[in-house]
Amino acid sequence: MMSTENAPETPPRRLLWTLLVAAVLLAADQLTKWWAVDALTDRAPIPVIGDFIRFRLLYNPGAAFSLGADSTWIFAIVAAVAVVALLWISRKVRSAGWAISLGLLLGGATTHLGDRLFREPGFARGHVVDFIDYNGWFVGNVADIALFFGAVALFVLSFRGVPIDGVKQAEESSAE
């Protein structure tokens, strides 16, 4: 008979955490975009931290740095695939860190997909609302910040060996 005394306890699934983080991010991103369109249309950039961070409204048809501006429909497909893949992976999550990180990625991908599908100039050709200008290097939004930190967190979790299922593998004792 096998003993389960030393077996690590399996943590509960964290899908709800992932979905909650994604939903909060989706709401925050869309509310800030609504504010940006309302407050910044036909207006000069507003300094936030001097000229280093400014609010300036742009409609981005492409990816990061406006790359691929003529391929908006491709970005809509990529975002849809990313959302489905992140939901699929999130079903297995038992680690709080992974749940939060995947929630940031899921929320960012979902809100960008929504922009691509429902914003002007039309379905699957919509432009993403960007309004946070980083010293002229690039202009982004709240979802971009979440995507960046979600990706960095996943890298750190992977580098540290934190498993997605939240169960640390027992180290084999060399004394046995």
Secondary structure, 3 states (H helix, E strand, C coil): CCCCCCCCCCCCCCHHHHHHHHHHHHHHHHHHHHHHHHHHCCCCCEEEECCCEEEEEEEECCCHHHCCCCCHHHHHHHHHHHHHHHHHHHCCCCCHHHHHHHHHHHHHHHHHHHHHHHCCCCCCCCCEEEEEEECCCCEECHHHHHHHHHHHHHHHHHHCCCCCCCCCCCCCCCCC
